[in-house]
Amino acid sequence: MSVDQEINVTIDNFPEGEKSFVEIPFEVGSDIERIEVAYHFPFGGGGSVIDLGVARNGRMRGWSGSERGFITIEEDRATPGYDCGPLSGAWHVVLGIVKIGPACKVDLKIRLIRKRQRWLVGELHSHSEHSDGGVTVLDAIHRARSGRLDFLAITDHNTISQNTIRPDDPGILVIPAMELTSFWGHSNFLGLAQPVADWRCRGPHEVVDRMVEARSNGATIVINHPFQNSAGGKWQSGFDGPFDALEIWNGLWTPMNAQALAFWQELLVMGRQIPITGGSDFHLKNRRRHGHPSNRLRVTGSSIGDILAAVRAGRNVVSFSPHDLTAEPVEAEHPDFGARVASGTTIAISFGGLANGDEIRVVDEAGYRDTIRPETSQFATEIKFSSRFLRFEVWHGDEARLFTNPFYAE
């Protein structure tokens, strides 16, 4: 496993004196998820005043004067006063030499934190007052943070104004998004503040055109509630256009979700390797809660782009709540959900938070191949992979509790 990089520098020579700058270079590779900079200099009786900032590829990316001794920068969040954004490139710590006291020196530490795998849980389908959600963006973020979610997509209908409102240095990643809402179905465009130039669709073919446009701009696309019982909510634009995932669980478990689950199984049997998502589709008036259902993603890194890459790869477990019920590979060397695996590979899955009466169902192209009734809340199972695909469900009677994405044959 690669280790983090640490650079320690002591600066005690200021050739241009006061009212000058000293720059300390360092390189950041594509495998880095966070930059940390800490510095210390004599103050008080020493009289030194040294300001701090950073630059990337010759452009300033932040400045905090002498007010902060520690700052961090990631792709999608940063210490106030610093700009988030791309990390790879040629960087400099920029010291502003305001006043040089007796025996002045600066002890500088730069740490480059490498990307690592982690489980992040969050919401991919919700609304605010910018369409029909009934709450402000900041209220929506507060509700999601109160539910201990790591990320939130506010997917307002055919509008992007919600994407301009972002809190300072949030403890939650807010994914820019829009729900394309047409007379022929709804789909989420995730990851872009403005995924399309004009959302209007005058037929199913134009829905597909908007999907093509959003995909070409870099959006991750999810077809929402394909069997919703409404004229415009039901998906009627075909499944040949570009999309990355299918929302099979929307809000409370209902017959429309059961239809979506059955249809997804049909697509898998046909050879379509389509990841799934869930979404609360929160509106204040429907009394739903963010993260019910939730998306628990195996993410490499900590950015919005890393989260959406996990959605597209199918490294997602859709559960009835964010933290109560989990499923994950037993050890790091076992393949992730969504992975292509060789016949004979041992699939080892650990379940946590099971309740009395829960059933684990094992599903492949023939349907339900096994039902396990665990007697403890923590349970692990091993299965030799020998199918075209293999996935897991947890049920409590007729109540859906959890769905994994499949493992696929190589």
C-alpha positions as a printed Julia matrix, in Angstrom:
410×3 Matrix{Float64}:
   0.0     0.0     0.0
   1.41    3.4    -0.93
   2.12    5.76    1.96
   1.43    9.43    2.39
   4.21   11.87    1.57
   5.52   14.39    4.09
   7.81   17.31    3.31
   9.46   19.24    6.16
  11.3    22.47    5.42
  12.85   25.12    7.64
  13.19   28.59    6.11
  15.6    30.92    7.89
  16.9    32.92    4.95
  14.85   35.79    3.5
  17.04   37.23    0.72
  14.6    39.96   -0.33
  13.82   41.02    3.23
  10.46   42.27    4.39
   7.56   42.92    2.01
   8.6    40.01   -0.21
   7.55   36.44   -0.94
   9.28   33.09   -0.5
   7.96   30.13   -2.5
   8.54   26.47   -1.62
   7.76   24.08   -4.52
   6.19   20.63   -4.34
   4.55   18.26   -6.85
   1.12   16.67   -6.47
   0.26   13.52   -8.43
  -3.08   12.16   -9.56
  -3.12    9.7    -6.63
  -3.45   12.48   -4.01
  -6.83   13.31   -2.42
  -5.81   15.98    0.1
  -3.07   18.56    0.64
  -2.28   19.62    4.2
   0.0    22.56    5.02
   1.07   23.54    8.53
   3.57   26.18    9.55
   4.98   27.86   12.63
   7.1    30.94   13.16
   8.18   32.92   16.25
   5.64   35.53   17.22
   4.79   37.57   20.27
   8.09   38.84   21.62
   9.87   37.72   18.45
   7.91   40.16   16.37
   7.84   38.1    13.16
   4.79   38.2    10.9
   4.68   35.62    8.08
   1.62   35.16    5.88
   0.58   31.87    4.27
  -0.91   30.93    0.91
  -0.58   28.34   -1.85
  -0.43   28.41   -5.65
  -0.96   25.73   -8.29
   0.62   25.96  -11.74
   1.49   29.59  -11.07
  -2.02   30.68   -9.98
  -2.89   31.5    -6.38
  -5.34   29.01   -4.87
  -5.75   30.62   -1.47
  -4.45   33.02    1.12
  -4.99   33.24    4.87
  -2.49   35.84    5.97
  -1.05   34.92    9.35
  -4.43   33.88   10.81
  -4.18   30.13   10.21
  -1.4    27.73   11.08
  -2.99   24.78    9.26
  -4.94   24.52    6.01
  -6.26   21.71    3.81
  -7.3    21.54    0.16
  -9.26   18.79   -1.57
 -10.93   18.64   -4.95
 -14.35   19.54   -3.56
 -13.68   21.15   -0.18
 -11.05   23.36    1.35
 -10.28   25.55    4.33
 -12.14   28.88    3.99
 -10.0    31.3     2.02
  -8.76   28.52   -0.27
 -10.2    27.28   -3.55
 -11.1    23.63   -4.02
 -10.46   22.17   -7.47
  -7.97   19.94   -9.3
  -4.99   18.86   -7.21
  -2.45   17.33   -9.57
   0.2    19.75  -10.78
   3.09   21.97   -9.71
   2.37   23.66   -6.38
   4.1    26.24   -4.21
   3.59   27.21   -0.61
   3.75   31.01   -0.75
   5.04   32.8     2.33
   4.4    36.53    2.58
   7.28   38.07    4.53
   5.61   40.91    6.42
   8.03   41.38    9.33
  11.27   39.62   10.2
  11.92   39.44   13.94
  15.1    38.34   15.72
  16.25   34.82   14.78
  13.2    34.44   12.54
  12.6    31.03   11.0
   9.59   29.22    9.57
   9.0    25.52   10.17
   6.86   24.25    7.31
   5.2    20.84    6.95
   3.47   19.69    3.74
   1.55   16.4     3.79
   0.14   14.78    0.66
  -2.61   12.29    1.57
  -3.06    9.55   -0.99
  -6.43    8.31   -2.17
  -7.7     5.36   -0.2
 -10.81    3.22   -0.17
 -13.62    4.04    2.23
 -17.36    3.52    2.57
 -19.41    6.68    2.09
 -23.18    6.83    2.48
 -25.54    9.38    1.06
 -28.51   10.61   -0.93
 -28.74   10.79   -4.74
 -32.32   12.07   -5.23
 -33.88   14.94   -3.26
 -35.47   18.36   -3.72
 -35.49   21.88   -2.29
 -37.6    25.02   -2.65
 -35.85   25.68   -5.95
 -38.48   23.33   -7.4
 -41.12   21.61   -5.24
 -39.1    20.41   -2.27
 -40.42   22.87    0.29
 -37.14   23.51    2.15
 -34.17   25.79    1.54
 -30.93   24.34    0.24
 -29.24   24.99    3.59
 -32.12   23.28    5.41
 -31.79   20.28    3.11
 -28.05   20.13    3.81
 -28.69   20.41    7.55
 -31.2    17.55    7.43
 -28.75   15.34    5.53
 -25.88   16.16    7.89
 -28.13   15.44   10.88
 -28.68   12.0     9.37
 -24.88   11.51    9.24
 -24.79   11.4     5.46
 -21.48   11.93    3.67
 -22.99   13.3     0.45
 -26.21   14.81   -0.86
 -27.49   15.49   -4.37
 -30.23   18.13   -4.61
 -31.89   17.19   -7.89
 -34.45   19.92   -8.42
 -36.75   19.64  -11.42
 -35.44   21.31  -14.59
 -33.52   23.95  -12.64
 -29.93   24.51  -11.58
 -30.23   27.55   -9.29
 -29.87   25.29   -6.23
 -26.34   24.46   -7.36
 -25.09   27.98   -6.69
 -25.72   27.73   -2.93
 -22.89   25.95   -1.15
 -21.87   26.15    2.52
 -18.32   27.04    3.57
 -16.09   24.03    4.31
 -18.97   21.58    4.69
 -18.83   18.29    6.52
 -20.91   16.89    3.69
 -20.3    16.89   -0.06
 -23.13   18.54   -1.99
 -23.3    17.1    -5.51
 -24.48   19.55   -8.19
 -27.41   18.01  -10.02
 -30.68   18.43  -11.89
 -33.63   16.1   -12.44
 -34.62   16.21  -16.09
 -38.4    16.17  -15.78
 -40.24   15.48  -19.01
 -43.65   14.22  -20.09
 -41.92   10.88  -20.84
 -40.03   10.21  -17.63
 -37.48   11.63  -15.2
 -33.72   11.19  -14.97
 -31.07   12.65  -12.69
 -28.03   14.38  -14.16
 -25.39   14.25  -11.42
 -22.08   16.05  -11.05
 -22.58   19.2   -13.13
 -23.94   22.61  -12.16
 -25.38   22.99  -15.69
 -25.65   19.63  -17.44
 -27.7    20.85  -20.45
 -28.29   24.18  -22.16
 -32.09   23.74  -22.35
 -34.08   21.04  -20.58
 -37.25   21.22  -22.69
 -38.26   17.99  -24.45
 -40.96   17.69  -27.08
 -40.9    13.94  -27.42
 -39.11   10.83  -26.11
 -36.4    11.3   -28.74
 -35.55   14.7   -27.24
 -35.31   13.14  -23.78
 -32.62   10.92  -25.24
 -31.02   13.96  -26.89
 -30.8    15.69  -23.5
 -29.24   12.55  -22.03
 -26.67   12.47  -24.82
 -25.87   16.15  -24.22
 -25.54   15.69  -20.47
 -23.35   12.61  -20.88
 -21.07   14.43  -23.34
 -20.7    17.23  -20.77
 -19.64   14.71  -18.12
 -22.83   14.03  -16.14
 -23.59   10.73  -14.44
 -27.14    9.78  -15.46
 -29.69    7.81  -13.42
 -33.13    6.85  -14.75
 -35.55    7.53  -11.88
 -38.59    5.55  -10.64
 -39.18    3.9   -14.05
 -42.59    2.52  -13.01
 -43.96    5.52  -11.15
 -47.75    5.61  -11.37
 -48.08    8.97  -13.11
 -48.3    10.01  -16.74
 -45.0    11.89  -16.73
 -43.15   10.02  -13.99
 -43.18    6.61  -15.67
 -40.17    6.09  -17.92
 -41.3     6.1   -21.57
 -38.09    7.04  -23.38
 -36.54    3.61  -23.87
 -33.38    2.1   -22.45
 -31.08    2.52  -25.43
 -30.01    6.07  -24.6
 -26.96    6.74  -22.45
 -27.47    6.19  -18.73
 -25.26    4.94  -15.91
 -27.67    3.51  -13.34
 -31.3     2.65  -12.67
 -33.13    3.81   -9.56
 -34.96    0.73   -8.35
 -35.86    2.04   -4.88
 -37.64    5.39   -4.57
 -38.93    6.42   -1.13
 -40.95    3.83    0.75
 -41.0     0.3    -0.7
 -44.05    0.17   -2.98
 -45.29   -1.9    -5.94
 -43.56    0.5    -8.37
 -40.23   -0.38   -6.73
 -41.02   -4.08   -6.9
 -41.67   -3.64  -10.63
 -38.36   -1.83  -11.03
 -36.54   -4.64   -9.19
 -38.12   -7.3   -11.42
 -37.29   -5.29  -14.55
 -33.68   -4.84  -13.44
 -33.39   -8.6   -12.99
 -34.71   -9.04  -16.55
 -32.08   -6.62  -17.85
 -29.32   -8.49  -16.01
 -30.51  -11.81  -17.48
 -30.39  -10.18  -20.92
 -26.73   -9.3   -20.31
 -27.18   -5.6   -19.46
 -24.71   -4.8   -16.68
 -26.63   -1.88  -15.17
 -25.86   -0.54  -11.67
 -28.68    0.38   -9.32
 -29.29    3.31   -6.96
 -31.92    4.35   -4.45
 -33.25    7.76   -3.5
 -35.59    9.19   -0.92
 -36.97   11.67   -3.51
 -37.39   13.97   -0.51
 -40.09   16.62   -0.67
 -41.26   18.18    2.58
 -44.86   17.34    1.7
 -44.15   13.61    1.27
 -42.63   13.34    4.78
 -39.64   11.35    3.59
 -36.18   11.5     5.15
 -32.88   11.97    3.38
 -31.03    8.68    3.08
 -34.12    6.46    3.28
 -33.21    4.55    1.18
 -29.49    5.21    1.11
 -26.56    4.57   -1.21
 -23.55    3.08    0.57
 -20.63    3.33   -1.81
 -17.14    1.86   -1.81
 -15.22    4.97   -2.9
 -11.55    5.37   -3.76
 -10.84    8.97   -2.8
 -12.97   11.69   -1.24
 -14.28   13.85   -4.08
 -17.63   14.15   -5.85
 -15.98   12.65   -8.92
 -14.84    9.66   -6.86
 -18.37    9.16   -5.5
 -19.92    9.23   -8.97
 -17.25    6.88  -10.31
 -18.36    4.38   -7.65
 -22.01    4.84   -8.74
 -21.08    4.09  -12.35
 -18.98    1.08  -11.34
 -21.78   -0.41   -9.24
 -19.82   -0.28   -5.99
 -23.11    0.52   -4.26
 -25.29   -1.12   -1.63
 -28.84    0.28   -1.49
 -30.26   -0.02    2.02
 -33.48    1.05    3.74
 -31.49    3.44    5.98
 -27.98    4.93    6.04
 -26.4     3.1     8.96
 -28.64    0.33   10.29
 -28.0    -2.45    7.79
 -24.81   -3.03    5.79
 -23.25   -5.5     3.4
 -19.64   -5.48    2.26
 -16.82   -7.78    1.12
 -15.24   -9.48    4.12
 -11.67   -8.43    3.35
  -9.96   -5.99    1.05
  -8.67   -8.72   -1.24
 -12.18   -9.87   -2.08
 -13.75   -8.22   -5.14
 -15.99   -5.16   -4.82
 -19.63   -5.13   -5.85
 -19.82   -4.43   -9.57
 -16.55   -6.25  -10.24
 -15.86   -8.81  -12.96
 -14.66  -12.04  -11.38
 -13.43  -15.4   -12.6
 -15.44  -18.58  -12.22
 -14.52  -20.31   -8.96
 -13.7   -17.05   -7.17
 -14.84  -17.03   -3.55
 -17.34  -14.27   -2.91
 -17.23  -13.46    0.82
 -19.83  -10.98    2.11
 -20.34   -9.71    5.65
 -23.74   -8.38    6.75
 -24.19   -6.1     9.74
 -27.3    -4.89   11.55
 -29.56   -7.82   10.67
 -32.81   -8.05   12.62
 -34.66  -11.14   13.82
 -36.62  -12.53   10.89
 -34.41  -11.01    8.16
 -33.63  -13.23    5.18
 -30.59  -13.01    2.93
 -31.48  -14.04   -0.61
 -28.83  -15.0    -3.15
 -29.78  -14.16   -6.74
 -28.29  -15.1   -10.11
 -29.61  -15.41  -13.66
 -31.85  -18.32  -12.62
 -33.49  -16.21   -9.91
 -33.36  -16.96   -6.19
 -30.77  -19.73   -5.78
 -30.59  -19.73   -1.97
 -32.22  -18.19    1.11
 -30.26  -17.77    4.33
 -31.91  -17.09    7.68
 -29.15  -15.81    9.97
 -29.6   -16.04   13.73
 -27.28  -13.18   14.64
 -27.09   -9.5    13.68
 -23.6    -9.99   12.22
 -23.33  -12.69    9.59
 -20.79  -13.65    6.91
 -21.24  -16.0     3.99
 -18.94  -17.41    1.31
 -20.09  -18.55   -2.12
 -18.08  -19.91   -5.04
 -18.88  -17.77   -8.06
 -20.15  -19.89  -10.97
 -22.88  -17.76  -12.55
 -23.18  -14.99  -15.13
 -23.89  -12.65  -12.23
 -24.47  -12.93   -8.5
 -26.09  -10.47   -6.12
 -27.64  -10.34   -2.64
 -30.91   -9.07   -1.18
 -32.14   -8.74    2.41
 -35.85   -8.97    3.13
 -38.03   -8.98    6.22
 -41.12  -10.78    5.02
 -42.42   -8.69    2.12
 -40.44   -5.66    3.25
 -37.3    -4.88    1.25
 -34.27   -4.05    3.38
 -31.13   -4.1     1.19
 -29.89   -4.77   -2.34
 -26.31   -5.16   -3.53
 -25.11   -4.6    -7.04
 -24.0    -7.82   -8.76
 -20.67   -9.46   -9.29
 -20.3   -10.31  -12.98
 -18.53  -13.11  -14.82
 -15.35  -12.08  -16.6
